[in-house]
Amino acid sequence: MVDISQQVAYWQAGAAEDWEAARQLVDNGKTRHGLFFAHLALEKLLKRTSASIRRNFRPNYITWFVLPRWRSLSWPQSIWTF
């Protein structure tokens, strides 16, 4: 059984690390590589958000197709901060 709170914390920490790497790469002129790490950070934030709101862990990939279905969810302001 997977502990949701541990998984949420894992994705949160990973997203923060990837975002910092993205910023450093872009600042050093490596825009393409920085955008790749930014996309990784976004993906981890989406996984974190899905698990924390639904209190459900699904180890599958989050696709852009599911995002429109999330409009009906109540989004707490805290999900937008690192």
Gaussian input, Z-matrix of N, CA and C with variables (Angstrom, degrees):
# hf/3-21g

backbone

0 1
 N
 C     1     B1
 C     2     B2     1     A1
 N     3     B3     2     A2     1     D1
 C     4     B4     3     A3     2     D2
 C     5     B5     4     A4     3     D3
 N     6     B6     5     A5     4     D4
 C     7     B7     6     A6     5     D5
 C     8     B8     7     A7     6     D6
 N     9     B9     8     A8     7     D7
 C    10    B10     9     A9     8     D8
 C    11    B11    10    A10     9     D9
 N    12    B12    11    A11    10    D10
 C    13    B13    12    A12    11    D11
 C    14    B14    13    A13    12    D12
 N    15    B15    14    A14    13    D13
 C    16    B16    15    A15    14    D14
 C    17    B17    16    A16    15    D15
 N    18    B18    17    A17    16    D16
 C    19    B19    18    A18    17    D17
 C    20    B20    19    A19    18    D18
 N    21    B21    20    A20    19    D19
 C    22    B22    21    A21    20    D20
 C    23    B23    22    A22    21    D21
 N    24    B24    23    A23    22    D22
 C    25    B25    24    A24    23    D23
 C    26    B26    25    A25    24    D24
 N    27    B27    26    A26    25    D25
 C    28    B28    27    A27    26    D26
 C    29    B29    28    A28    27    D27
 N    30    B30    29    A29    28    D28
 C    31    B31    30    A30    29    D29
 C    32    B32    31    A31    30    D30
 N    33    B33    32    A32    31    D31
 C    34    B34    33    A33    32    D32
 C    35    B35    34    A34    33    D33
 N    36    B36    35    A35    34    D34
 C    37    B37    36    A36    35    D35
 C    38    B38    37    A37    36    D36
 N    39    B39    38    A38    37    D37
 C    40    B40    39    A39    38    D38
 C    41    B41    40    A40    39    D39
 N    42    B42    41    A41    40    D40
 C    43    B43    42    A42    41    D41
 C    44    B44    43    A43    42    D42
 N    45    B45    44    A44    43    D43
 C    46    B46    45    A45    44    D44
 C    47    B47    46    A46    45    D45
 N    48    B48    47    A47    46    D46
 C    49    B49    48    A48    47    D47
 C    50    B50    49    A49    48    D48
 N    51    B51    50    A50    49    D49
 C    52    B52    51    A51    50    D50
 C    53    B53    52    A52    51    D51
 N    54    B54    53    A53    52    D52
 C    55    B55    54    A54    53    D53
 C    56    B56    55    A55    54    D54
 N    57    B57    56    A56    55    D55
 C    58    B58    57    A57    56    D56
 C    59    B59    58    A58    57    D57
 N    60    B60    59    A59    58    D58
 C    61    B61    60    A60    59    D59
 C    62    B62    61    A61    60    D60
 N    63    B63    62    A62    61    D61
 C    64    B64    63    A63    62    D62
 C    65    B65    64    A64    63    D63
 N    66    B66    65    A65    64    D64
 C    67    B67    66    A66    65    D65
 C    68    B68    67    A67    66    D66
 N    69    B69    68    A68    67    D67
 C    70    B70    69    A69    68    D68
 C    71    B71    70    A70    69    D69
 N    72    B72    71    A71    70    D70
 C    73    B73    72    A72    71    D71
 C    74    B74    73    A73    72    D72
 N    75    B75    74    A74    73    D73
 C    76    B76    75    A75    74    D74
 C    77    B77    76    A76    75    D75
 N    78    B78    77    A77    76    D76
 C    79    B79    78    A78    77    D77
 C    80    B80    79    A79    78    D78
 N    81    B81    80    A80    79    D79
 C    82    B82    81    A81    80    D80
 C    83    B83    82    A82    81    D81
 N    84    B84    83    A83    82    D82
 C    85    B85    84    A84    83    D83
 C    86    B86    85    A85    84    D84
 N    87    B87    86    A86    85    D85
 C    88    B88    87    A87    86    D86
 C    89    B89    88    A88    87    D87
 N    90    B90    89    A89    88    D88
 C    91    B91    90    A90    89    D89
 C    92    B92    91    A91    90    D90
 N    93    B93    92    A92    91    D91
 C    94    B94    93    A93    92    D92
 C    95    B95    94    A94    93    D93
 N    96    B96    95    A95    94    D94
 C    97    B97    96    A96    95    D95
 C    98    B98    97    A97    96    D96
 N    99    B99    98    A98    97    D97
 C   100   B100    99    A99    98    D98
 C   101   B101   100   A100    99    D99
 N   102   B102   101   A101   100   D100
 C   103   B103   102   A102   101   D101
 C   104   B104   103   A103   102   D102
 N   105   B105   104   A104   103   D103
 C   106   B106   105   A105   104   D104
 C   107   B107   106   A106   105   D105
 N   108   B108   107   A107   106   D106
 C   109   B109   108   A108   107   D107
 C   110   B110   109   A109   108   D108
 N   111   B111   110   A110   109   D109
 C   112   B112   111   A111   110   D110
 C   113   B113   112   A112   111   D111
 N   114   B114   113   A113   112   D112
 C   115   B115   114   A114   113   D113
 C   116   B116   115   A115   114   D114
 N   117   B117   116   A116   115   D115
 C   118   B118   117   A117   116   D116
 C   119   B119   118   A118   117   D117
 N   120   B120   119   A119   118   D118
 C   121   B121   120   A120   119   D119
 C   122   B122   121   A121   120   D120
 N   123   B123   122   A122   121   D121
 C   124   B124   123   A123   122   D122
 C   125   B125   124   A124   123   D123
 N   126   B126   125   A125   124   D124
 C   127   B127   126   A126   125   D125
 C   128   B128   127   A127   126   D126
 N   129   B129   128   A128   127   D127
 C   130   B130   129   A129   128   D128
 C   131   B131   130   A130   129   D129
 N   132   B132   131   A131   130   D130
 C   133   B133   132   A132   131   D131
 C   134   B134   133   A133   132   D132
 N   135   B135   134   A134   133   D133
 C   136   B136   135   A135   134   D134
 C   137   B137   136   A136   135   D135
 N   138   B138   137   A137   136   D136
 C   139   B139   138   A138   137   D137
 C   140   B140   139   A139   138   D138
 N   141   B141   140   A140   139   D139
 C   142   B142   141   A141   140   D140
 C   143   B143   142   A142   141   D141
 N   144   B144   143   A143   142   D142
 C   145   B145   144   A144   143   D143
 C   146   B146   145   A145   144   D144
 N   147   B147   146   A146   145   D145
 C   148   B148   147   A147   146   D146
 C   149   B149   148   A148   147   D147
 N   150   B150   149   A149   148   D148
 C   151   B151   150   A150   149   D149
 C   152   B152   151   A151   150   D150
 N   153   B153   152   A152   151   D151
 C   154   B154   153   A153   152   D152
 C   155   B155   154   A154   153   D153
 N   156   B156   155   A155   154   D154
 C   157   B157   156   A156   155   D155
 C   158   B158   157   A157   156   D156
 N   159   B159   158   A158   157   D157
 C   160   B160   159   A159   158   D158
 C   161   B161   160   A160   159   D159
 N   162   B162   161   A161   160   D160
 C   163   B163   162   A162   161   D161
 C   164   B164   163   A163   162   D162
 N   165   B165   164   A164   163   D163
 C   166   B166   165   A165   164   D164
 C   167   B167   166   A166   165   D165
 N   168   B168   167   A167   166   D166
 C   169   B169   168   A168   167   D167
 C   170   B170   169   A169   168   D168
 N   171   B171   170   A170   169   D169
 C   172   B172   171   A171   170   D170
 C   173   B173   172   A172   171   D171
 N   174   B174   173   A173   172   D172
 C   175   B175   174   A174   173   D173
 C   176   B176   175   A175   174   D174
 N   177   B177   176   A176   175   D175
 C   178   B178   177   A177   176   D176
 C   179   B179   178   A178   177   D177
 N   180   B180   179   A179   178   D178
 C   181   B181   180   A180   179   D179
 C   182   B182   181   A181   180   D180
 N   183   B183   182   A182   181   D181
 C   184   B184   183   A183   182   D182
 C   185   B185   184   A184   183   D183
 N   186   B186   185   A185   184   D184
 C   187   B187   186   A186   185   D185
 C   188   B188   187   A187   186   D186
 N   189   B189   188   A188   187   D187
 C   190   B190   189   A189   188   D188
 C   191   B191   190   A190   189   D189
 N   192   B192   191   A191   190   D190
 C   193   B193   192   A192   191   D191
 C   194   B194   193   A193   192   D192
 N   195   B195   194   A194   193   D193
 C   196   B196   195   A195   194   D194
 C   197   B197   196   A196   195   D195
 N   198   B198   197   A197   196   D196
 C   199   B199   198   A198   197   D197
 C   200   B200   199   A199   198   D198
 N   201   B201   200   A200   199   D199
 C   202   B202   201   A201   200   D200
 C   203   B203   202   A202   201   D201
 N   204   B204   203   A203   202   D202
 C   205   B205   204   A204   203   D203
 C   206   B206   205   A205   204   D204
 N   207   B207   206   A206   205   D205
 C   208   B208   207   A207   206   D206
 C   209   B209   208   A208   207   D207
 N   210   B210   209   A209   208   D208
 C   211   B211   210   A210   209   D209
 C   212   B212   211   A211   210   D210
 N   213   B213   212   A212   211   D211
 C   214   B214   213   A213   212   D212
 C   215   B215   214   A214   213   D213
 N   216   B216   215   A215   214   D214
 C   217   B217   216   A216   215   D215
 C   218   B218   217   A217   216   D216
 N   219   B219   218   A218   217   D217
 C   220   B220   219   A219   218   D218
 C   221   B221   220   A220   219   D219
 N   222   B222   221   A221   220   D220
 C   223   B223   222   A222   221   D221
 C   224   B224   223   A223   222   D222
 N   225   B225   224   A224   223   D223
 C   226   B226   225   A225   224   D224
 C   227   B227   226   A226   225   D225
 N   228   B228   227   A227   226   D226
 C   229   B229   228   A228   227   D227
 C   230   B230   229   A229   228   D228
 N   231   B231   230   A230   229   D229
 C   232   B232   231   A231   230   D230
 C   233   B233   232   A232   231   D231
 N   234   B234   233   A233   232   D232
 C   235   B235   234   A234   233   D233
 C   236   B236   235   A235   234   D234
 N   237   B237   236   A236   235   D235
 C   238   B238   237   A237   236   D236
 C   239   B239   238   A238   237   D237
 N   240   B240   239   A239   238   D238
 C   241   B241   240   A240   239   D239
 C   242   B242   241   A241   240   D240
 N   243   B243   242   A242   241   D241
 C   244   B244   243   A243   242   D242
 C   245   B245   244   A244   243   D243

   B1=1.4541
   B2=1.5319
   B3=1.2930
   B4=1.4627
   B5=1.5275
   B6=1.3295
   B7=1.4566
   B8=1.5282
   B9=1.3273
   B10=1.4660
   B11=1.5225
   B12=1.3171
   B13=1.4610
   B14=1.5286
   B15=1.3263
   B16=1.4656
   B17=1.5228
   B18=1.3117
   B19=1.4577
   B20=1.5259
   B21=1.3296
   B22=1.4635
   B23=1.5238
   B24=1.3185
   B25=1.4621
   B26=1.5259
   B27=1.3243
   B28=1.4624
   B29=1.5272
   B30=1.3408
   B31=1.4630
   B32=1.5220
   B33=1.3210
   B34=1.4658
   B35=1.5230
   B36=1.3280
   B37=1.4665
   B38=1.5244
   B39=1.3142
   B40=1.4659
   B41=1.5119
   B42=1.3302
   B43=1.4656
   B44=1.5226
   B45=1.3196
   B46=1.4673
   B47=1.5276
   B48=1.3366
   B49=1.4658
   B50=1.5241
   B51=1.3241
   B52=1.4625
   B53=1.5271
   B54=1.3332
   B55=1.4662
   B56=1.5348
   B57=1.3157
   B58=1.4626
   B59=1.5319
   B60=1.3293
   B61=1.4676
   B62=1.5246
   B63=1.3201
   B64=1.4684
   B65=1.5265
   B66=1.3074
   B67=1.4724
   B68=1.5196
   B69=1.3258
   B70=1.4614
   B71=1.5282
   B72=1.3185
   B73=1.4649
   B74=1.5231
   B75=1.3176
   B76=1.4681
   B77=1.5261
   B78=1.3211
   B79=1.4626
   B80=1.5300
   B81=1.3405
   B82=1.4581
   B83=1.5318
   B84=1.3321
   B85=1.4536
   B86=1.5197
   B87=1.2944
   B88=1.4727
   B89=1.5295
   B90=1.3222
   B91=1.4577
   B92=1.5244
   B93=1.3221
   B94=1.4668
   B95=1.5317
   B96=1.3088
   B97=1.4607
   B98=1.5312
   B99=1.3201
   B100=1.4584
   B101=1.5139
   B102=1.3344
   B103=1.4630
   B104=1.5206
   B105=1.3181
   B106=1.4636
   B107=1.5261
   B108=1.3303
   B109=1.4645
   B110=1.5261
   B111=1.3244
   B112=1.4647
   B113=1.5264
   B114=1.3284
   B115=1.4699
   B116=1.5273
   B117=1.3409
   B118=1.4650
   B119=1.5259
   B120=1.3395
   B121=1.4691
   B122=1.5287
   B123=1.3190
   B124=1.4630
   B125=1.5258
   B126=1.3010
   B127=1.4631
   B128=1.5277
   B129=1.3201
   B130=1.4664
   B131=1.5249
   B132=1.3299
   B133=1.4664
   B134=1.5211
   B135=1.3181
   B136=1.4652
   B137=1.5254
   B138=1.3178
   B139=1.4637
   B140=1.5245
   B141=1.3377
   B142=1.4635
   B143=1.5167
   B144=1.3115
   B145=1.4593
   B146=1.5204
   B147=1.3192
   B148=1.4603
   B149=1.5262
   B150=1.3166
   B151=1.4677
   B152=1.5201
   B153=1.3465
   B154=1.4614
   B155=1.5215
   B156=1.3083
   B157=1.4649
   B158=1.5253
   B159=1.3140
   B160=1.4558
   B161=1.5229
   B162=1.3573
   B163=1.4653
   B164=1.5254
   B165=1.3113
   B166=1.4421
   B167=1.5220
   B168=1.2918
   B169=1.4513
   B170=1.5150
   B171=1.3120
   B172=1.4602
   B173=1.5207
   B174=1.3044
   B175=1.4538
   B176=1.5226
   B177=1.3313
   B178=1.4545
   B179=1.5301
   B180=1.2869
   B181=1.4589
   B182=1.5164
   B183=1.3203
   B184=1.4528
   B185=1.5103
   B186=1.2909
   B187=1.4550
   B188=1.5207
   B189=1.2892
   B190=1.4609
   B191=1.5239
   B192=1.3376
   B193=1.4620
   B194=1.5281
   B195=1.3305
   B196=1.4591
   B197=1.5197
   B198=1.3177
   B199=1.4581
   B200=1.5315
   B201=1.3302
   B202=1.4738
   B203=1.5214
   B204=1.3297
   B205=1.4685
   B206=1.5229
   B207=1.3343
   B208=1.4557
   B209=1.5156
   B210=1.3204
   B211=1.4669
   B212=1.5192
   B213=1.3128
   B214=1.4645
   B215=1.5260
   B216=1.3247
   B217=1.4599
   B218=1.5220
   B219=1.2963
   B220=1.4551
   B221=1.5228
   B222=1.3275
   B223=1.4614
   B224=1.5155
   B225=1.3231
   B226=1.4668
   B227=1.5319
   B228=1.3020
   B229=1.4635
   B230=1.5234
   B231=1.3251
   B232=1.4565
   B233=1.5250
   B234=1.3241
   B235=1.4567
   B236=1.5100
   B237=1.3060
   B238=1.4645
   B239=1.5241
   B240=1.3149
   B241=1.4716
   B242=1.5180
   B243=1.3152
   B244=1.4599
   B245=1.4921
   A1=108.80
   A2=116.38
   A3=121.68
   A4=109.25
   A5=116.23
   A6=121.40
   A7=108.13
   A8=116.52
   A9=121.90
   A10=111.13
   A11=118.22
   A12=119.99
   A13=111.62
   A14=117.76
   A15=120.38
   A16=111.00
   A17=116.72
   A18=120.52
   A19=110.83
   A20=117.28
   A21=121.77
   A22=109.88
   A23=117.31
   A24=121.18
   A25=111.34
   A26=117.39
   A27=121.85
   A28=111.12
   A29=116.49
   A30=119.76
   A31=111.63
   A32=117.27
   A33=121.62
   A34=110.26
   A35=116.38
   A36=120.84
   A37=110.83
   A38=116.82
   A39=120.50
   A40=112.27
   A41=116.77
   A42=121.00
   A43=110.94
   A44=116.62
   A45=120.05
   A46=110.92
   A47=117.15
   A48=121.20
   A49=111.52
   A50=116.36
   A51=120.13
   A52=111.36
   A53=116.83
   A54=120.26
   A55=110.89
   A56=116.14
   A57=120.01
   A58=110.45
   A59=116.94
   A60=120.42
   A61=110.11
   A62=117.32
   A63=121.05
   A64=110.71
   A65=116.55
   A66=120.06
   A67=111.61
   A68=116.75
   A69=120.37
   A70=111.09
   A71=117.08
   A72=119.95
   A73=111.46
   A74=117.19
   A75=120.24
   A76=110.24
   A77=117.32
   A78=120.96
   A79=112.28
   A80=116.35
   A81=120.90
   A82=112.86
   A83=116.38
   A84=120.52
   A85=115.59
   A86=118.18
   A87=122.56
   A88=109.16
   A89=115.49
   A90=121.62
   A91=112.57
   A92=117.19
   A93=120.43
   A94=110.50
   A95=117.30
   A96=120.93
   A97=110.91
   A98=115.95
   A99=120.01
   A100=112.11
   A101=116.35
   A102=119.43
   A103=111.57
   A104=116.84
   A105=119.55
   A106=110.47
   A107=116.74
   A108=119.47
   A109=111.67
   A110=117.61
   A111=120.33
   A112=110.12
   A113=116.19
   A114=119.69
   A115=110.63
   A116=117.03
   A117=119.20
   A118=111.05
   A119=116.01
   A120=120.15
   A121=110.64
   A122=116.68
   A123=120.78
   A124=110.93
   A125=116.71
   A126=120.12
   A127=111.32
   A128=116.74
   A129=120.00
   A130=111.44
   A131=117.04
   A132=119.42
   A133=111.10
   A134=117.23
   A135=120.31
   A136=110.86
   A137=116.95
   A138=119.90
   A139=110.88
   A140=115.99
   A141=120.48
   A142=110.85
   A143=116.16
   A144=121.13
   A145=110.85
   A146=116.28
   A147=120.25
   A148=110.97
   A149=117.02
   A150=120.27
   A151=111.77
   A152=117.14
   A153=118.73
   A154=112.02
   A155=118.43
   A156=120.41
   A157=111.01
   A158=116.42
   A159=120.11
   A160=112.75
   A161=117.13
   A162=122.84
   A163=109.51
   A164=113.97
   A165=121.69
   A166=107.35
   A167=116.79
   A168=120.61
   A169=109.17
   A170=114.79
   A171=120.17
   A172=107.22
   A173=118.55
   A174=120.47
   A175=114.22
   A176=117.95
   A177=119.85
   A178=110.07
   A179=115.38
   A180=119.78
   A181=110.79
   A182=115.50
   A183=120.37
   A184=106.95
   A185=116.49
   A186=119.47
   A187=109.08
   A188=115.65
   A189=120.85
   A190=111.10
   A191=117.05
   A192=120.02
   A193=112.63
   A194=117.32
   A195=119.21
   A196=112.58
   A197=118.66
   A198=120.65
   A199=113.84
   A200=120.04
   A201=117.76
   A202=113.66
   A203=117.42
   A204=120.38
   A205=111.71
   A206=117.90
   A207=121.53
   A208=112.54
   A209=118.20
   A210=120.42
   A211=111.80
   A212=116.92
   A213=120.07
   A214=112.22
   A215=118.20
   A216=120.79
   A217=110.89
   A218=115.62
   A219=121.47
   A220=107.92
   A221=117.33
   A222=122.19
   A223=110.33
   A224=118.87
   A225=120.43
   A226=110.22
   A227=116.79
   A228=122.00
   A229=111.70
   A230=118.25
   A231=121.82
   A232=113.60
   A233=119.31
   A234=119.49
   A235=112.48
   A236=117.97
   A237=120.72
   A238=112.42
   A239=118.44
   A240=120.72
   A241=109.71
   A242=116.20
   A243=121.65
   A244=109.27
   D1=135.80
   D2=-178.57
   D3=-94.01
   D4=131.96
   D5=176.11
   D6=-80.46
   D7=115.22
   D8=-175.23
   D9=-60.68
   D10=-43.35
   D11=-177.19
   D12=-64.56
   D13=-36.06
   D14=176.52
   D15=-68.29
   D16=-39.75
   D17=179.53
   D18=-67.26
   D19=-39.91
   D20=177.04
   D21=-61.84
   D22=-45.14
   D23=178.83
   D24=-63.93
   D25=-38.07
   D26=177.83
   D27=-61.93
   D28=-47.81
   D29=179.83
   D30=-67.29
   D31=-35.08
   D32=177.99
   D33=-62.70
   D34=-48.26
   D35=-179.54
   D36=-65.32
   D37=-41.82
   D38=178.46
   D39=-63.30
   D40=-39.86
   D41=178.53
   D42=-64.81
   D43=-40.94
   D44=179.25
   D45=-64.08
   D46=-41.90
   D47=177.78
   D48=-64.05
   D49=-45.12
   D50=-179.83
   D51=-65.19
   D52=-38.03
   D53=178.77
   D54=-64.81
   D55=-41.79
   D56=178.38
   D57=-64.02
   D58=-42.25
   D59=176.98
   D60=-62.24
   D61=-41.08
   D62=178.89
   D63=-61.22
   D64=-45.17
   D65=179.64
   D66=-61.92
   D67=-43.80
   D68=-179.79
   D69=-64.72
   D70=-42.11
   D71=179.45
   D72=-64.23
   D73=-44.59
   D74=179.17
   D75=-64.17
   D76=-42.14
   D77=179.00
   D78=-62.26
   D79=-27.99
   D80=-179.78
   D81=-96.28
   D82=16.18
   D83=175.31
   D84=83.17
   D85=8.09
   D86=179.29
   D87=-100.46
   D88=63.70
   D89=-172.59
   D90=-60.67
   D91=-46.54
   D92=-177.57
   D93=-60.28
   D94=-43.85
   D95=179.39
   D96=-69.69
   D97=-36.75
   D98=177.03
   D99=-63.29
   D100=-40.27
   D101=178.24
   D102=-65.89
   D103=-33.41
   D104=176.59
   D105=-62.36
   D106=-46.41
   D107=179.25
   D108=-68.09
   D109=-31.82
   D110=175.90
   D111=-64.06
   D112=-39.71
   D113=178.47
   D114=-65.74
   D115=-37.18
   D116=176.45
   D117=-63.39
   D118=-41.69
   D119=178.91
   D120=-61.94
   D121=-43.66
   D122=179.43
   D123=-62.42
   D124=-43.13
   D125=179.59
   D126=-61.60
   D127=-41.68
   D128=179.13
   D129=-67.88
   D130=-35.25
   D131=176.31
   D132=-66.48
   D133=-36.95
   D134=177.11
   D135=-65.75
   D136=-41.43
   D137=177.53
   D138=-64.50
   D139=-43.04
   D140=178.14
   D141=-60.76
   D142=-44.98
   D143=-178.36
   D144=-64.29
   D145=-44.46
   D146=179.36
   D147=-60.13
   D148=-46.33
   D149=-178.33
   D150=-67.98
   D151=-39.20
   D152=-175.84
   D153=-74.63
   D154=-33.31
   D155=179.47
   D156=-78.58
   D157=-45.47
   D158=-176.03
   D159=-83.23
   D160=-17.04
   D161=-174.23
   D162=53.88
   D163=39.85
   D164=-176.90
   D165=-140.59
   D166=137.33
   D167=179.15
   D168=-109.69
   D169=123.72
   D170=173.83
   D171=-122.70
   D172=116.99
   D173=-176.04
   D174=-79.23
   D175=22.73
   D176=177.96
   D177=-96.05
   D178=172.86
   D179=-179.20
   D180=-76.09
   D181=143.49
   D182=173.22
   D183=-87.96
   D184=125.31
   D185=179.70
   D186=-108.59
   D187=161.08
   D188=179.47
   D189=-65.86
   D190=-15.04
   D191=-179.72
   D192=-70.35
   D193=-25.54
   D194=-178.00
   D195=-84.21
   D196=-16.76
   D197=-175.85
   D198=-58.75
   D199=-42.40
   D200=178.64
   D201=-60.02
   D202=-28.86
   D203=179.40
   D204=-71.71
   D205=-19.20
   D206=-178.60
   D207=-79.80
   D208=-7.73
   D209=-178.41
   D210=-59.14
   D211=-30.23
   D212=-177.29
   D213=-78.83
   D214=-8.83
   D215=-179.71
   D216=-78.87
   D217=152.56
   D218=174.65
   D219=-86.92
   D220=117.00
   D221=-175.59
   D222=-99.29
   D223=111.34
   D224=177.26
   D225=-69.66
   D226=147.71
   D227=-178.68
   D228=-61.35
   D229=-27.68
   D230=-176.37
   D231=-65.54
   D232=-18.06
   D233=-178.92
   D234=-71.24
   D235=-16.32
   D236=-176.23
   D237=-91.37
   D238=3.31
   D239=-179.04
   D240=-115.12
   D241=149.88
   D242=177.67
   D243=-87.22

